[in-house]
């Protein structure tokens, strides 16, 4: 993931128009589990042209809030879900600590972190198994991960 900012603890501020679209995207994707079309975004923002939507999406991407591939349908992914306190990280599944376990990616929880890890692309997995007990990693613990995208 490329980013135009270097302080991952604090993402750049959004304009009112960007925040309106971002908040709507977060709610839409949370509710439907897939991203909306450009036309749906135009209607939600009361716009008559796709250009302002595409411009806002590009700025949200450049600021590190979303990932989006221009020209491809329904490719928006929320990278930094905001919440009212700005201090939660999403728990997206489980990770095995011993034995083979198929990851479960249908959890929908958050875990409060304050300002410790608010970098885009961070997520949490819940530990299943007990092979890491000697390292004080117990079943049910949370492991914080950061998505690493190919930078080429």
Protein Blocks (a to p, Z undefined) as FASTA:
>chain_A
ZZfbfblmbccdddfklmmmmmmmmmmmmmnopacdfklmmmmnopabfklmmmmmmmmm
mnopaccdehiahiaccfbdcdfkopaccdfbdcdeeijadddfkbccdddebjmlmcgh
iacdddedjklmmnopaehiacdddddddfZZ
